[in-house]
Amino acid sequence: MAFGFVIERFGLFMRLFLPDQGGHHIERGISFWVGIAFILLGAYSAVTATVQYRKVLKTLKPVEIPAGYSINGGVITNLMVAFLGITLTVYLFIAQ
């Protein structure tokens, strides 16, 4: 996701140095769409990893889970990452 954000912002940075197009609005370039794709791919990966983790966890017996192991820590983190990625995508569409 961070890589996607960097690509998207770098495209905006490069457009700032282009000569003025007669006062026309700056168009979204390929870097915008590639950056958005990376961000959404990261959010999708976080959600998919959470679903897969839950499926595997259901196959384990309680005795197979190590003592003190937090089974919800990774789930909460992944879902927060996915939410923030989607929020960032919405922000980038609105900010343009």
N, C-alpha and C positions, 0 to 999 in steps of 0.2 A: 504494500500500500504506500509506503513511504517513497519507494522508487517511482510509483505512478504520480504521486504528488510532485515530486521533483521534476519529472518530465513535463507535466502540465505547466508548472510555474516557469520552467526554463523557456518553454515556448512563448509564454507571455512576456518574459524578460527580453527575448530576442525580437519580438514584434515591436517593443518599445524603441529599439534602435533602428528600425526600418524607417526610410524616409516617409514623411507624411503623405498619405494617399488623398490629398485634397479635402481633408476633414471627414473622410468616411469613417464609419465605425470599424474598429478592429475586428476582423473575422476570426473565428475559431479555426486554428490550424490542425494539422495531423497530430501534433504533440498533445493537444487538448484531448483528442479522442483516444490516443494511445495511453495517456496518463489516466483517464477515466477508466479505461479497460483494465489497467493494472490495479487500480483501487478496488473496482468491483470484483476482480478475480481474487484479491486478498480477502474481501468480505465473504465471498462465496466459499473460499477455502476454510475460513474460520468456522462458518456454519457447518460445512460438510465434515470437518474434523470433529466437531462437537457431536454430530449425529452418529458418526462411526464410533467414537469413544463410548457413547452411551450404549450402543449395540454390543460392543465387546464387554463392557462392564456388566451387562445383564447376564452374560454367560458365566461369570465368575461366582463362585460361592463366597459367602462372607469370610470364611476362613482363609481364602486365597488373597484377600486384600490386606496388605501390610498394616500393622497397627499404626495409627496416627496419620495414615494417608488421607488426604483431603480429596474426596471424589468430586467435589463441586468447584474447587478452585480453578481448574482449567476450563471448565464449562463456562463459568462466570466471566473469566478473562476473554475467552474466545467470543462469547456473545457481545461483550463490550467492544471488542475490536471490530466485529462485524457492524454493530450499530454506529460506531464512530466512522467507519469507512463509508457507510451509506450517508451519514450526515455530511461528511466531507464532500461526497459526490453532489449532493443537493446544493451545498454551499457554492461549489465551483460553477454549477449551472446558473445559480442566481447572481453570483459576483461578476460574471462575464458581461 
